[in-house]
Amino acid sequence: MPLQHRVGNGYVYCREYLCQDEASAVLLDSLDGKTRGEPSTARVSTGMRRFAWAKNCVALGLASGCLEPLDSTAIHVVQSAMTRPLRYLPEWDFEPRLPEEFDHQSPLEFKRVSDFVILHCKIGQWRDSEL
């Protein structure tokens, strides 16, 4: 990821197929130029909140759930979560059914994104690792 003062790099792997040292070596071998430090790890837990809308707070993006650690789907989920309530606010005047409808639609959106990720991986048919 190009940032203002550096380029951020990462390597997503599954501990069932690759240990941390091996993953670090793969990442470091793929970089051009000098590194600014040793690789660090971040564990990813998948799943979603049962209720994304609680009182006057709406969980967006990774606060609402995580399907996979790549940014593209997270950006879509944030945008979708922001635009869905806007369709109803002028009509519903903050009625209680707005949070209920939002919480009903959120798992459906995660399912659509999950289906997309599965399809992307299946069609890609990468064969460079066991995973």
VMD Tcl script that builds the backbone (N, CA, C; Angstrom):
set m [mol new atoms 393]
animate dup $m
set s [atomselect $m all]
$s set {name element resname resid chain x y z} {
  {N N MET 1 A 0.834 -1.169 0.000}
  {CA C MET 1 A 0.000 0.000 0.000}
  {C C MET 1 A 0.882 1.236 0.000}
  {N N PRO 2 A 0.767 2.060 -1.006}
  {CA C PRO 2 A 1.550 3.296 -1.002}
  {C C PRO 2 A 0.983 4.285 0.014}
  {N N LEU 3 A 1.839 4.747 0.893}
  {CA C LEU 3 A 1.470 5.737 1.896}
  {C C LEU 3 A 2.255 7.015 1.610}
  {N N GLN 4 A 2.049 8.046 2.404}
  {CA C GLN 4 A 2.726 9.317 2.151}
  {C C GLN 4 A 4.244 9.211 2.204}
  {N N HIS 5 A 4.766 8.537 3.212}
  {CA C HIS 5 A 6.213 8.524 3.428}
  {C C HIS 5 A 6.867 7.152 3.267}
  {N N ARG 6 A 6.078 6.153 2.897}
  {CA C ARG 6 A 6.632 4.819 2.733}
  {C C ARG 6 A 5.616 3.952 1.994}
  {N N VAL 7 A 6.023 2.743 1.694}
  {CA C VAL 7 A 5.113 1.766 1.109}
  {C C VAL 7 A 4.897 0.663 2.140}
  {N N GLY 8 A 3.648 0.407 2.470}
  {CA C GLY 8 A 3.331 -0.654 3.420}
  {C C GLY 8 A 3.164 -1.976 2.686}
  {N N ASN 9 A 3.698 -3.035 3.242}
  {CA C ASN 9 A 3.610 -4.364 2.632}
  {C C ASN 9 A 3.091 -5.354 3.651}
  {N N GLY 10 A 2.407 -6.368 3.163}
  {CA C GLY 10 A 1.898 -7.404 4.047}
  {C C GLY 10 A 1.813 -8.723 3.322}
  {N N TYR 11 A 1.673 -9.771 4.092}
  {CA C TYR 11 A 1.536 -11.107 3.529}
  {C C TYR 11 A 0.492 -11.838 4.356}
  {N N VAL 12 A -0.591 -12.241 3.723}
  {CA C VAL 12 A -1.668 -12.941 4.408}
  {C C VAL 12 A -1.418 -14.438 4.274}
  {N N TYR 13 A -1.442 -15.137 5.403}
  {CA C TYR 13 A -1.187 -16.581 5.374}
  {C C TYR 13 A -1.998 -17.265 6.464}
  {N N CYS 14 A -2.094 -18.565 6.355}
  {CA C CYS 14 A -2.802 -19.388 7.332}
  {C C CYS 14 A -1.780 -20.210 8.097}
  {N N ARG 15 A -1.845 -20.171 9.419}
  {CA C ARG 15 A -0.882 -20.889 10.258}
  {C C ARG 15 A -0.945 -22.405 10.072}
  {N N GLU 16 A -2.025 -22.913 9.508}
  {CA C GLU 16 A -2.113 -24.348 9.249}
  {C C GLU 16 A -1.191 -24.771 8.105}
  {N N TYR 17 A -0.799 -23.822 7.267}
  {CA C TYR 17 A -0.005 -24.130 6.088}
  {C C TYR 17 A 1.395 -23.523 6.105}
  {N N LEU 18 A 1.603 -22.515 6.931}
  {CA C LEU 18 A 2.877 -21.802 6.931}
  {C C LEU 18 A 3.135 -21.249 8.327}
  {N N CYS 19 A 4.356 -21.388 8.825}
  {CA C CYS 19 A 4.668 -20.818 10.136}
  {C C CYS 19 A 5.044 -19.339 9.968}
  {N N GLN 20 A 5.079 -18.623 11.076}
  {CA C GLN 20 A 5.355 -17.189 11.039}
  {C C GLN 20 A 6.719 -16.880 10.424}
  {N N ASP 21 A 7.741 -17.661 10.761}
  {CA C ASP 21 A 9.079 -17.424 10.205}
  {C C ASP 21 A 9.096 -17.606 8.690}
  {N N GLU 22 A 8.395 -18.633 8.200}
  {CA C GLU 22 A 8.325 -18.865 6.753}
  {C C GLU 22 A 7.568 -17.731 6.057}
  {N N ALA 23 A 6.485 -17.296 6.671}
  {CA C ALA 23 A 5.712 -16.191 6.091}
  {C C ALA 23 A 6.542 -14.914 6.055}
  {N N SER 24 A 7.284 -14.646 7.118}
  {CA C SER 24 A 8.157 -13.468 7.154}
  {C C SER 24 A 9.207 -13.538 6.054}
  {N N ALA 25 A 9.775 -14.722 5.847}
  {CA C ALA 25 A 10.794 -14.895 4.802}
  {C C ALA 25 A 10.203 -14.654 3.419}
  {N N VAL 26 A 8.997 -15.168 3.176}
  {CA C VAL 26 A 8.335 -14.952 1.884}
  {C C VAL 26 A 8.104 -13.454 1.663}
  {N N LEU 27 A 7.624 -12.777 2.697}
  {CA C LEU 27 A 7.374 -11.334 2.591}
  {C C LEU 27 A 8.667 -10.582 2.308}
  {N N LEU 28 A 9.695 -10.813 3.105}
  {CA C LEU 28 A 10.959 -10.087 2.948}
  {C C LEU 28 A 11.613 -10.366 1.597}
  {N N ASP 29 A 11.488 -11.596 1.104}
  {CA C ASP 29 A 12.061 -11.942 -0.201}
  {C C ASP 29 A 11.349 -11.242 -1.357}
  {N N SER 30 A 10.114 -10.829 -1.132}
  {CA C SER 30 A 9.336 -10.215 -2.209}
  {C C SER 30 A 9.509 -8.694 -2.280}
  {N N LEU 31 A 10.216 -8.111 -1.325}
  {CA C LEU 31 A 10.352 -6.656 -1.260}
  {C C LEU 31 A 11.519 -6.157 -2.098}
  {N N ASP 32 A 11.338 -4.963 -2.656}
  {CA C ASP 32 A 12.434 -4.263 -3.328}
  {C C ASP 32 A 12.995 -3.240 -2.346}
  {N N GLY 33 A 14.292 -3.166 -2.235}
  {CA C GLY 33 A 14.910 -2.157 -1.375}
  {C C GLY 33 A 14.996 -2.598 0.070}
  {N N LYS 34 A 15.385 -1.634 0.917}
  {CA C LYS 34 A 15.600 -1.893 2.338}
  {C C LYS 34 A 14.277 -1.843 3.091}
  {N N THR 35 A 14.218 -2.608 4.177}
  {CA C THR 35 A 13.036 -2.575 5.037}
  {C C THR 35 A 13.272 -1.594 6.184}
  {N N ARG 36 A 12.198 -1.149 6.798}
  {CA C ARG 36 A 12.298 -0.223 7.923}
  {C C ARG 36 A 12.262 -0.937 9.259}
  {N N GLY 37 A 12.104 -2.254 9.222}
  {CA C GLY 37 A 12.040 -3.016 10.462}
  {C C GLY 37 A 11.646 -4.456 10.172}
  {N N GLU 38 A 11.505 -5.199 11.230}
  {CA C GLU 38 A 11.108 -6.599 11.105}
  {C C GLU 38 A 9.590 -6.683 10.902}
  {N N PRO 39 A 9.141 -7.696 10.181}
  {CA C PRO 39 A 7.689 -7.866 10.005}
  {C C PRO 39 A 6.991 -8.107 11.339}
  {N N SER 40 A 5.820 -7.588 11.465}
  {CA C SER 40 A 5.000 -7.851 12.648}
  {C C SER 40 A 3.768 -8.631 12.198}
  {N N THR 41 A 3.095 -9.245 13.149}
  {CA C THR 41 A 1.922 -10.033 12.796}
  {C C THR 41 A 0.661 -9.410 13.379}
  {N N ALA 42 A -0.428 -9.667 12.704}
  {CA C ALA 42 A -1.743 -9.249 13.177}
  {C C ALA 42 A -2.699 -10.409 12.908}
  {N N ARG 43 A -3.269 -10.944 13.940}
  {CA C ARG 43 A -4.209 -12.052 13.769}
  {C C ARG 43 A -5.562 -11.500 13.327}
  {N N VAL 44 A -6.207 -12.235 12.469}
  {CA C VAL 44 A -7.501 -11.824 11.945}
  {C C VAL 44 A -8.554 -12.808 12.426}
  {N N SER 45 A -9.583 -12.291 13.057}
  {CA C SER 45 A -10.715 -13.111 13.469}
  {C C SER 45 A -11.899 -12.767 12.578}
  {N N THR 46 A -12.474 -13.773 11.960}
  {CA C THR 46 A -13.607 -13.520 11.086}
  {C C THR 46 A -14.908 -13.639 11.860}
  {N N GLY 47 A -15.921 -12.968 11.360}
  {CA C GLY 47 A -17.240 -12.987 11.977}
  {C C GLY 47 A -17.845 -11.602 11.954}
  {N N MET 48 A -19.056 -11.507 12.474}
  {CA C MET 48 A -19.723 -10.199 12.496}
  {C C MET 48 A -20.549 -10.045 13.761}
  {N N ARG 49 A -20.831 -8.794 14.074}
  {CA C ARG 49 A -21.665 -8.495 15.235}
  {C C ARG 49 A -23.096 -8.964 14.979}
  {N N ARG 50 A -23.734 -9.398 16.040}
  {CA C ARG 50 A -25.145 -9.802 15.902}
  {C C ARG 50 A -26.012 -8.584 15.598}
  {N N PHE 51 A -25.726 -7.464 16.260}
  {CA C PHE 51 A -26.441 -6.212 16.014}
  {C C PHE 51 A -25.425 -5.137 15.672}
  {N N ALA 52 A -25.504 -4.594 14.469}
  {CA C ALA 52 A -24.579 -3.545 14.050}
  {C C ALA 52 A -25.073 -2.174 14.507}
  {N N TRP 53 A -26.364 -2.038 14.766}
  {CA C TRP 53 A -26.938 -0.762 15.179}
  {C C TRP 53 A -27.449 -0.918 16.605}
  {N N ALA 54 A -26.854 -0.181 17.539}
  {CA C ALA 54 A -27.267 -0.211 18.934}
  {C C ALA 54 A -27.481 1.215 19.421}
  {N N LYS 55 A -28.696 1.531 19.797}
  {CA C LYS 55 A -29.101 2.875 20.236}
  {C C LYS 55 A -28.706 3.894 19.176}
  {N N ASN 56 A -27.798 4.822 19.492}
  {CA C ASN 56 A -27.431 5.839 18.495}
  {C C ASN 56 A -26.067 5.574 17.859}
  {N N CYS 57 A -25.594 4.314 17.923}
  {CA C CYS 57 A -24.299 3.951 17.342}
  {C C CYS 57 A -24.472 2.872 16.275}
  {N N VAL 58 A -23.800 3.088 15.150}
  {CA C VAL 58 A -23.809 2.113 14.068}
  {C C VAL 58 A -22.363 1.669 13.843}
  {N N ALA 59 A -22.132 0.369 13.936}
  {CA C ALA 59 A -20.793 -0.178 13.705}
  {C C ALA 59 A -20.551 -0.258 12.201}
  {N N LEU 60 A -19.448 0.328 11.749}
  {CA C LEU 60 A -19.100 0.322 10.336}
  {C C LEU 60 A -17.774 -0.389 10.136}
  {N N GLY 61 A -17.591 -0.954 8.952}
  {CA C GLY 61 A -16.315 -1.567 8.591}
  {C C GLY 61 A -15.913 -2.660 9.550}
  {N N LEU 62 A -14.643 -2.668 9.951}
  {CA C LEU 62 A -14.130 -3.718 10.821}
  {C C LEU 62 A -14.770 -3.696 12.208}
  {N N ALA 63 A -15.431 -2.602 12.580}
  {CA C ALA 63 A -16.153 -2.571 13.852}
  {C C ALA 63 A -17.407 -3.436 13.784}
  {N N SER 64 A -17.911 -3.680 12.577}
  {CA C SER 64 A -19.116 -4.490 12.433}
  {C C SER 64 A -18.788 -5.956 12.163}
  {N N GLY 65 A -17.625 -6.220 11.605}
  {CA C GLY 65 A -17.244 -7.596 11.330}
  {C C GLY 65 A -16.097 -7.661 10.349}
  {N N CYS 66 A -15.558 -8.860 10.170}
  {CA C CYS 66 A -14.428 -9.046 9.262}
  {C C CYS 66 A -14.600 -10.353 8.504}
  {N N LEU 67 A -14.479 -10.275 7.191}
  {CA C LEU 67 A -14.530 -11.470 6.354}
  {C C LEU 67 A -13.135 -11.942 5.985}
  {N N GLU 68 A -12.299 -11.005 5.601}
  {CA C GLU 68 A -10.924 -11.305 5.201}
  {C C GLU 68 A -10.100 -10.036 5.370}
  {N N PRO 69 A -8.784 -10.162 5.432}
  {CA C PRO 69 A -7.963 -9.011 5.811}
  {C C PRO 69 A -7.606 -8.049 4.678}
  {N N LEU 70 A -8.136 -8.229 3.488}
  {CA C LEU 70 A -7.793 -7.335 2.390}
  {C C LEU 70 A -8.710 -6.122 2.404}
  {N N ASP 71 A -8.192 -4.966 2.015}
  {CA C ASP 71 A -8.933 -3.712 2.173}
  {C C ASP 71 A -10.115 -3.533 1.241}
  {N N SER 72 A -10.102 -4.150 0.093}
  {CA C SER 72 A -11.146 -3.849 -0.889}
  {C C SER 72 A -12.538 -4.208 -0.395}
  {N N THR 73 A -12.714 -5.362 0.222}
  {CA C THR 73 A -14.051 -5.721 0.697}
  {C C THR 73 A -14.435 -4.883 1.916}
  {N N ALA 74 A -13.475 -4.539 2.763}
  {CA C ALA 74 A -13.769 -3.703 3.924}
  {C C ALA 74 A -14.267 -2.330 3.484}
  {N N ILE 75 A -13.671 -1.788 2.447}
  {CA C ILE 75 A -14.115 -0.485 1.929}
  {C C ILE 75 A -15.546 -0.590 1.422}
  {N N HIS 76 A -15.861 -1.656 0.710}
  {CA C HIS 76 A -17.230 -1.845 0.217}
  {C C HIS 76 A -18.225 -1.955 1.371}
  {N N VAL 77 A -17.886 -2.738 2.398}
  {CA C VAL 77 A -18.798 -2.929 3.528}
  {C C VAL 77 A -19.047 -1.601 4.246}
  {N N VAL 78 A -18.014 -0.769 4.393}
  {CA C VAL 78 A -18.195 0.548 5.016}
  {C C VAL 78 A -19.137 1.401 4.168}
  {N N GLN 79 A -18.890 1.475 2.875}
  {CA C GLN 79 A -19.725 2.288 1.992}
  {C C GLN 79 A -21.170 1.798 2.009}
  {N N SER 80 A -21.353 0.507 1.950}
  {CA C SER 80 A -22.698 -0.054 1.969}
  {C C SER 80 A -23.407 0.277 3.280}
  {N N ALA 81 A -22.703 0.124 4.399}
  {CA C ALA 81 A -23.303 0.404 5.709}
  {C C ALA 81 A -23.648 1.881 5.869}
  {N N MET 82 A -22.891 2.758 5.227}
  {CA C MET 82 A -23.175 4.191 5.325}
  {C C MET 82 A -24.361 4.593 4.454}
  {N N THR 83 A -24.505 3.969 3.298}
  {CA C THR 83 A -25.559 4.390 2.379}
  {C C THR 83 A -26.906 3.736 2.656}
  {N N ARG 84 A -26.927 2.544 3.226}
  {CA C ARG 84 A -28.209 1.876 3.474}
  {C C ARG 84 A -29.148 2.686 4.354}
  {N N PRO 85 A -28.726 3.211 5.504}
  {CA C PRO 85 A -29.673 3.985 6.324}
  {C C PRO 85 A -30.131 5.275 5.649}
  {N N LEU 86 A -29.289 5.855 4.810}
  {CA C LEU 86 A -29.655 7.117 4.164}
  {C C LEU 86 A -30.874 6.969 3.263}
  {N N ARG 87 A -31.093 5.772 2.736}
  {CA C ARG 87 A -32.270 5.548 1.884}
  {C C ARG 87 A -33.556 5.686 2.674}
  {N N TYR 88 A -33.519 5.446 3.982}
  {CA C TYR 88 A -34.739 5.403 4.778}
  {C C TYR 88 A -34.960 6.624 5.664}
  {N N LEU 89 A -33.905 7.327 6.007}
  {CA C LEU 89 A -34.041 8.412 6.983}
  {C C LEU 89 A -35.099 9.454 6.627}
  {N N PRO 90 A -35.166 9.929 5.398}
  {CA C PRO 90 A -36.193 10.938 5.113}
  {C C PRO 90 A -37.615 10.425 5.343}
  {N N GLU 91 A -37.857 9.144 5.102}
  {CA C GLU 91 A -39.189 8.587 5.244}
  {C C GLU 91 A -39.492 8.148 6.665}
  {N N TRP 92 A -38.528 7.566 7.325}
  {CA C TRP 92 A -38.802 6.881 8.572}
  {C C TRP 92 A -38.696 7.764 9.804}
  {N N ASP 93 A -38.122 8.918 9.673}
  {CA C ASP 93 A -38.047 9.849 10.793}
  {C C ASP 93 A -37.546 9.165 12.078}
  {N N PHE 94 A -36.467 8.400 11.940}
  {CA C PHE 94 A -35.826 7.720 13.066}
  {C C PHE 94 A -36.746 6.749 13.800}
  {N N GLU 95 A -37.610 6.081 13.082}
  {CA C GLU 95 A -38.471 5.087 13.705}
  {C C GLU 95 A -37.647 3.873 14.130}
  {N N PRO 96 A -38.120 3.133 15.126}
  {CA C PRO 96 A -37.371 1.969 15.612}
  {C C PRO 96 A -37.114 0.907 14.554}
  {N N ARG 97 A -37.897 0.859 13.523}
  {CA C ARG 97 A -37.685 -0.185 12.522}
  {C C ARG 97 A -36.458 0.070 11.652}
  {N N LEU 98 A -35.917 1.281 11.647}
  {CA C LEU 98 A -34.698 1.539 10.877}
  {C C LEU 98 A -33.527 0.702 11.394}
  {N N PRO 99 A -33.212 0.733 12.703}
  {CA C PRO 99 A -32.136 -0.147 13.185}
  {C C PRO 99 A -32.452 -1.621 12.962}
  {N N GLU 100 A -33.710 -2.009 13.135}
  {CA C GLU 100 A -34.088 -3.409 12.917}
  {C C GLU 100 A -33.847 -3.809 11.461}
  {N N GLU 101 A -34.231 -2.957 10.543}
  {CA C GLU 101 A -34.033 -3.242 9.117}
  {C C GLU 101 A -32.539 -3.264 8.787}
  {N N PHE 102 A -31.778 -2.344 9.351}
  {CA C PHE 102 A -30.334 -2.308 9.138}
  {C C PHE 102 A -29.694 -3.607 9.628}
  {N N ASP 103 A -30.089 -4.044 10.829}
  {CA C ASP 103 A -29.533 -5.279 11.385}
  {C C ASP 103 A -29.999 -6.512 10.602}
  {N N HIS 104 A -31.135 -6.426 9.950}
  {CA C HIS 104 A -31.596 -7.511 9.084}
  {C C HIS 104 A -30.773 -7.557 7.791}
  {N N GLN 105 A -30.453 -6.395 7.244}
  {CA C GLN 105 A -29.736 -6.332 5.971}
  {C C GLN 105 A -28.237 -6.601 6.109}
  {N N SER 106 A -27.654 -6.290 7.260}
  {CA C SER 106 A -26.201 -6.429 7.429}
  {C C SER 106 A -25.688 -7.843 7.163}
  {N N PRO 107 A -26.311 -8.887 7.730}
  {CA C PRO 107 A -25.819 -10.238 7.410}
  {C C PRO 107 A -25.978 -10.585 5.928}
  {N N LEU 108 A -27.002 -10.064 5.296}
  {CA C LEU 108 A -27.190 -10.316 3.869}
  {C C LEU 108 A -26.050 -9.701 3.064}
  {N N GLU 109 A -25.625 -8.504 3.463}
  {CA C GLU 109 A -24.500 -7.842 2.783}
  {C C GLU 109 A -23.207 -8.618 3.001}
  {N N PHE 110 A -22.977 -9.074 4.238}
  {CA C PHE 110 A -21.788 -9.876 4.506}
  {C C PHE 110 A -21.812 -11.174 3.701}
  {N N LYS 111 A -22.983 -11.772 3.544}
  {CA C LYS 111 A -23.099 -13.002 2.755}
  {C C LYS 111 A -22.751 -12.729 1.292}
  {N N ARG 112 A -23.226 -11.603 0.748}
  {CA C ARG 112 A -22.897 -11.262 -0.641}
  {C C ARG 112 A -21.386 -11.069 -0.807}
  {N N VAL 113 A -20.763 -10.377 0.132}
  {CA C VAL 113 A -19.314 -10.150 0.052}
  {C C VAL 113 A -18.568 -11.469 0.232}
  {N N SER 114 A -19.032 -12.301 1.153}
  {CA C SER 114 A -18.414 -13.612 1.356}
  {C C SER 114 A -18.502 -14.447 0.085}
  {N N ASP 115 A -19.648 -14.436 -0.562}
  {CA C ASP 115 A -19.801 -15.173 -1.822}
  {C C ASP 115 A -18.836 -14.647 -2.874}
  {N N PHE 116 A -18.654 -13.328 -2.912}
  {CA C PHE 116 A -17.719 -12.730 -3.867}
  {C C PHE 116 A -16.292 -13.207 -3.608}
  {N N VAL 117 A -15.876 -13.204 -2.341}
  {CA C VAL 117 A -14.510 -13.622 -1.993}
  {C C VAL 117 A -14.304 -15.091 -2.352}
  {N N ILE 118 A -15.280 -15.933 -2.031}
  {CA C ILE 118 A -15.181 -17.355 -2.363}
  {C C ILE 118 A -15.091 -17.542 -3.871}
  {N N LEU 119 A -15.933 -16.853 -4.606}
  {CA C LEU 119 A -15.912 -16.957 -6.069}
  {C C LEU 119 A -14.572 -16.490 -6.632}
  {N N HIS 120 A -14.073 -15.382 -6.113}
  {CA C HIS 120 A -12.786 -14.834 -6.562}
  {C C HIS 120 A -11.669 -15.861 -6.351}
  {N N CYS 121 A -11.647 -16.496 -5.185}
  {CA C CYS 121 A -10.606 -17.484 -4.891}
  {C C CYS 121 A -10.781 -18.741 -5.727}
  {N N LYS 122 A -12.015 -19.158 -5.923}
  {CA C LYS 122 A -12.269 -20.377 -6.693}
  {C C LYS 122 A -11.932 -20.177 -8.168}
  {N N ILE 123 A -12.349 -19.060 -8.732}
  {CA C ILE 123 A -12.067 -18.796 -10.142}
  {C C ILE 123 A -10.582 -18.559 -10.365}
  {N N GLY 124 A -9.918 -17.907 -9.400}
  {CA C GLY 124 A -8.488 -17.633 -9.527}
  {C C GLY 124 A -7.660 -18.904 -9.626}
  {N N GLN 125 A -8.059 -19.926 -8.913}
  {CA C GLN 125 A -7.393 -21.223 -8.920}
  {C C GLN 125 A -5.876 -21.118 -8.810}
  {N N TRP 126 A -5.416 -20.374 -7.827}
  {CA C TRP 126 A -3.985 -20.292 -7.581}
  {C C TRP 126 A -3.483 -21.647 -7.124}
  {N N ARG 127 A -2.328 -22.012 -7.561}
  {CA C ARG 127 A -1.761 -23.310 -7.214}
  {C C ARG 127 A -0.332 -23.174 -6.679}
  {N N ASP 128 A -0.001 -22.001 -6.116}
  {CA C ASP 128 A 1.358 -21.790 -5.657}
  {C C ASP 128 A 1.573 -22.197 -4.197}
  {N N SER 129 A 0.525 -22.691 -3.510}
  {CA C SER 129 A 0.664 -23.144 -2.134}
  {C C SER 129 A -0.473 -24.112 -1.818}
  {N N GLU 130 A -0.342 -24.814 -0.697}
  {CA C GLU 130 A -1.403 -25.741 -0.267}
  {C C GLU 130 A -2.697 -25.005 0.007}
  {N N LEU 131 A -2.592 -23.820 0.583}
  {CA C LEU 131 A -3.775 -23.042 0.923}
  {C C LEU 131 A -4.560 -22.721 -0.323}
}
mol reanalyze $m
mol bondsrecalc $m
mol representation Tube
mol addrep $m
